[in-house]
Amino acid sequence: MGKLVNVGCGCRIHPDWVNLDLHASVPGVIVCDLTRGLPLADGEAEVVYSAAVLEHVRRENVPAFLAECRRVLKPKGYIRLAVPDFERQARVYLECIDRLDRGDAAADADHEWMMVEIFDQIARERSGGEMGDLLGRPNLPNERFIVDRIGKEGSDLIKILKGSRRGPSSKTFLANKVPWGRLGQFLLKKLLNSKDIEDDLRALEIGRFRLLSGEVHQWAYDRYEMMRVLRDAGFRSIMARNHGESEIPRWAHYHLEVDEAGVIEKPDLMVIEARKA
């Protein structure tokens, strides 16, 4: 049997798998720059799995990413991708609208969350964005709704973000943290009083964040969009799957999507599975 490869694994790993990510958040992760290709030979993998990664790939780079996944797969090997389910997001959003139309006051907080869930990571210009602000509020009237939407990750984020403080702006950081010396500090502060310079620094900060942070969603996917990009990449037998359901041998044993207690780790993701021709 070929290798089992988890691309962009984060903390969800299994020792039987080759676990790849940009950073090793837990032991057992091989650090590699995924934008430069996968560190495997042609046809070396039986399975390529990737959860919550494809939406971060710039749309023009998606064909190359999928071609690389296809390259490392054996003939008839499996690719399994999990991404935020835009169709489900849209349906829940419309349910919130219907509830508001009926005068359901509790729907207001749920509607606000759905707006943030759908748009924040696409439009985000700073770490955490509007989602971080919302999850960090001291009182969340719909915490249960949010956790039901995004799973244990949401519960963990709420605990981390409550009471947290934002870091300094780029202007404050440059003026106060960079070791310019007294004359340099004086000149820099004079320059930063210029609106043009301040705007340029802000544009640089936003551009670097959106390009390099890894937080921004570059595209949204429903099941038909996912099937289309996989079909265009040369995959066949494309099917939507439930979490934990798969043709991959012993898939449930690895607990990459559903934990030992049967809890889905990221219920907001949809799963699409396909095979290399």
Sequence and secondary structure as in RCSB ss.txt:
>XXXX:A:sequence
MGKLVNVGCGCRIHPDWVNLDLHASVPGVIVCDLTRGLPLADGEAEVVYSAAVLEHVRRENVPAFLAECRRVLKP
KGYIRLAVPDFERQARVYLECIDRLDRGDAAADADHEWMMVEIFDQIARERSGGEMGDLLGRPNLPNERFIVDRI
GKEGSDLIKILKGSRRGPSSKTFLANKVPWGRLGQFLLKKLLNSKDIEDDLRALEIGRFRLLSGEVHQWAYDRYE
MMRVLRDAGFRSIMARNHGESEIPRWAHYHLEVDEAGVIEKPDLMVIEARKA
>XXXX:A:secstr
  EEEEET TT   TTSEEEESS SSTT EE  GGG  SS TT EEEEEEES GGGS GGGHHHHHHHHHHHEEE
EEEEEEEEEBHHHHHHHHHHHHHHHHTT TTHHHHHHHHHHHHHHHHH  STTHHHHHHHT S  TTHHHHHHHH
THHHHHHHHHHTT      HHHHHHHTS  HHHHHHHHHHHHTSHHHHHHHHHHHHHHHHHHSS      B HHH
HHHHHHHTTEEEEEEE TT  SSTTGGGG SSB TTS BS TTEEEEEEEE 
